[in-house]
Amino acid sequence: MRVTIRDVARAAGVSVSTASRALTGARPVGEQIAVRVRDAATALGYRQNRVASALRTQRTDTIGMVVPQISNPFYPVLVEAIERCLGDDNRQLLLCDARRDATVESARIHALADRQVDGLIVAPVSTVASAAALTSIAGEVPVVQVDRSVADTALDWVGVDDVAGLRLLTEHLAQVGARTAVLVGTVSESSAGRTRLAEFGPAAARHGLSTAEPLLGAYGVEWGVRAVDELRERGPLPDAIVCVNDEIALGVLQGLRAAGISVPGEVVVTGFDDNGFAALADPPLTTVRQPHQQIAAECLRLLDRPRGGPTRRIALAPTLVVRASTTLR
């Protein structure tokens, strides 16, 4: 049978209300009594009734999170950072995968809200198709967008400064002697992908790099491999291939190796995100590192602030991680 708070109180020799205060911290009790109650709870294997606690406090101490695709290596790193922050406050994370489908995403968002989460962290699948679900649920539960955002909505957002990241990359490419560059990206509905596509040209021009027409395809390693074939069909390779994420860059490295093209001897390659696999690439990949722990902390800070304040957009500074894929010539 489940151990109750009455069992704990009896074992500790205190009243039920005192045992409850000692375990929840709702009101202070003496340190000796608190230790006695906690020891009794541990010995009996007591677990707090979260449902009853939520009814009393109107809080569940849970945060919901929806990501576009958990197989994208960027998101497990971010999820881990958020869980670490929540664990410091004895809160829990409920995670859902939207499967890159705005309809699935909407169902996940409403399911989490129905479970009375205290807040939602969402990386929207689409800048347009995700807007309706997010704006409708924001009236019921605090919402913070992370990494990606929807268009024309007054919702908080936290992510990396993509423009700053591209400037770091293009400055580095100019320093290692590159004069021409091409962007390999995706046909994407994500705001991050669109921003990197739009801002690459201006960032490259700022540092004297000439650019060719971007190559856009599907997300992931397979597209990066195919992109190499398309680049070779265009003619001479550029000095630098800039990829909008590390997964595409890993595919580009594979495709170049299969074609017998030396990196960085004949062409340099960069990624974006520093997802954990970048350092293991052959050669190790130069990339832009996102500040995952800072992003996580800012998301939770915005969720915990009083509702009704001005909308916040927090773009955190990235760092450039230089590895062998762009060593000096």
N, C-alpha and C positions, 0 to 999 in steps of 0.2 A: 504494500500500500504506500501511496505517496506520503512523504513526511510533510507535516503541516507546521505553520508558525506556532500553533499551540503546543506541538511536540517539542519544538525548540525552547519555547518559554518554560515549559515544565522541566526540561532537562537543565536549564540554566537557573531555575529558581526565581524567575521574574514574571511579571505580568505579560500578557500577550502584546499590549500596547508598547511596553518597554522593549520587548524583543523586536517588534516591528521597527521602532525608532532606531534601535541599534544597528539593524541590518540595512535600513534604507537611508539613514542619515538625515531623515526629514526634520528631526529635532534632536538636539544634543542629549547624550546620556553620559554618565561617568565612564571614564576610561576602563576601570576594572569591570564594570558591568558589560561594557561593549565587548571587551575581550572574552568574557565568559559566554556571552551570547554567540559570538562568532565561533568560538571553539565548539560549542554545543551544535551549532548548525553544521560545521564541518564533520564532526563525529557522526552525526545522524544522516549526513548526505542530503541536507536540505537544499532545495532549489526554489528560488523565488518564483511565485506565480506572476508571470509577466502580464497576463491578461488583467488580473485584479489590480496590479500596480498601475497599469495604463488607465484603467477606469478611474482610479483615485487621482492620478497626477495629470491626466490628459497628455501623457507622453509615453512612447513605447521604447525609447532609447534605441531606435533603429533608423537607419538611413537607407533609402532605396537608390539603386544606381542602374542605369540602362546604357549599354554600350552598343555601337553598331555591329560589331563582330568581335567576339572574344578571341578568335584565332589571330587577329591582328596583334603582333607582339607588343605594340605600344600600350594597349589597354591593360594587360595583366600587370605591367609595371606600375601603372597609375592606380589600379585597383589595390595593389599591395600597399602603396603609399597611403591611400585613403583609409584602408583597414588599420594601418599602424596608428594613424591619428585618432581614429575612433576608439581603438583599443585603449589608448591612454585615458579616455574618458569613460571606459566601461560601456561603450556603445557597440552596436552590431551593424553589419552591412548586409543588405539583401541585394544580390546582383542578378541582372537579367540581360540576355543577349537578344538584340533586335533582329539578328540575321539579315542585316542590311535591307530591311523591309519596313517602310513607314507604317504599314498596317499592323504588323507584328509589334513594332515599337509602341504604337498607341495602346494596344492591348496590355503590354507589359507595364506601361506607365499607369494605366488605370487600375491594374491588378495590385500594384504596389500601394497606390493611394488607398485602395479598399482595405489594405492591411494596416492602415493607420500609421504609416511611416511618418517620422517627424520632419522629413525633408527628402527631396529628390535631386540627385545629380545625374544629368543626362548629357550624353554626347550625341546630338541629333544626327539621324541618318541623312536627312536632307534639309537644305536651307529653306525649302518651300513646303514640301509634303509633311514635314514634322511640326510645322507651326501650329496647326489646329489643336493637336493633342496637348502640346505644351502650354499654350495660352489658356485652354479650357481648364487644365488641372491646376494652374498657378493660383487660381482663386481658392483652392481647397488646401494646398500644401505648398510650403516654400520650395522654389525650384531654382537651381543654378545650372547653367549650361557649362560644359567643360570641353576644351579643345575645339569643338565646333559650335556653331550657333545658327539659329534660324533668322530669317530676314524680317525686318520691320516689326519686332516685338520688344516690349519693355521688360526683358528678363535679364537677370544678372549673368555674366559670363566670365570665366577664368581660363586662361590658356597662355601659350607662348607667343611672344612677339615675332610673328613669321617674317615681317619685313626686316627686322633687325637680324634674324637668322640668315636671310638671303644676302644681306649686306656683308655679314661676316664671311660667308662662303665665297662670294664674288671677289671680295678684297683679297682673300687668301689665294684664290686662283690667279689673280693678277700678279701676286707676289711670287708665285712659283713659275711664272713665265707663260701662263696660258694667254692666248689672244682671241681664241674663238671658243664658244661654248654652246651647248644645246641642252634644253630641259627635257627630261623624260618624265611624264606625269600620267595622270589618269583622266578619263572622261568621268568627272565626279560631281555629285550633288553636295559634297561637303564644303563648308565654308573655308576650311583650312586648305583644301586642295585648290579651290578657286583663287584664294589669296596668293598662294605660292605661284600659281600660273600667271596671275596678273602682275605680280611684283617682280618676277624674275628679270624681265627685260630692263626695267628702270634700274634695278640694282646692278645688273651687268654693265649697262651703259655708264653708270656712275664711276666704274673702275676701268673703263676703257675696253671692255670685252665686246666683241661683235657676236651676235646671236643668230642662229638659224631658226626656222619654224619649229616649235615644240613638237615632240612626238607624244601623242596621247593614246592610251589604251586602257586595258583592264587593270585592276589592282593586283599587285603581288609579284613574286619571283618570276613566274612564267612569262609575264608581259615584259619584264626586264630582259630576259633572254631573247625574245622575239624582237625587241626594240633594237638590239645590236644588228640583227639582220637588216632591218629597215634603214638603219643609219649607214650601213655599208652599201646598200643599194643606192643611196643618195649620192655617193661619191666619197671623197676623202673624209676621214673622220675629223671631228673638231678636236681641239686640244683638250677640252674638258667636257665630260658628261655629268650634268647635275640632275640628280634624281629627287623627286618630291618626298620620298620616304626611303628608309633603309631596305625594305623588302625588294623594291624595284632595283635598288642599287646592287643588291646581292645577285639578282638575276642578270644585271648588266655585266658584273664581274664574271659570272659563269659563261655568258655568251662571248665575251671577249677572250676568255681563256680557251674556249672551244675553237675559236677562230684563229688562235695563235697570235693574238695581239697583246703586247706587253703592257701591264699596268704597274707602275706609272710611266714606263719608258716611252710608250707611244701615245698614250692618252691617260689623263687622270680622271678619277671618278669620285663623286661625293654623294652622300645620302642626307637624311634629315630624320631626327628623333633620337638616335643612339639607343636603340631598343634592346641592347644586350647581345645581339648576334653580330653587330657591326665589328666589335673587337675580335671576333672569331673568324671573320671573312679572310679570304686569300686573294690579295693582301688585305690586312686590316683596313677598315673603311674610315676615311675622314668623314665626319658628320657633324650635325648640329645637335647638341644635347639639350633636351627639355628638362626644366627643373621640376621633376615629378613631385618631390616632397613639398615644395613651395606651392605648387598648383593644388595639391590635396589640402594643405592647411588653409589656403585662401577660400577654397570651395566651402569648407566647413565653417569658416568664419562668417561667410556671407549667409549661409543657411541659419546660423545661430543668432544673427543680429535681429533686432525688432523689425517686424514687417512694416511696410509702408514708406520706407525711405527711398531715396533716388536710386535709379538703376545704376549698377556698377559694371564696368568692363575693365578687367584687370589683365593686362598683357605683361607677362613676366619676361625678363631678359634671358635669352638663351646663352650658351657658351659653345665655342667651336672646339671640337676635339680633333686634332690633327693626327692622322695615322699614315701608314705606308702607301695608301692609294693615291696620295698627292705629295709624296716627298719631293724636295727641291731637285730640279734638273741641273 
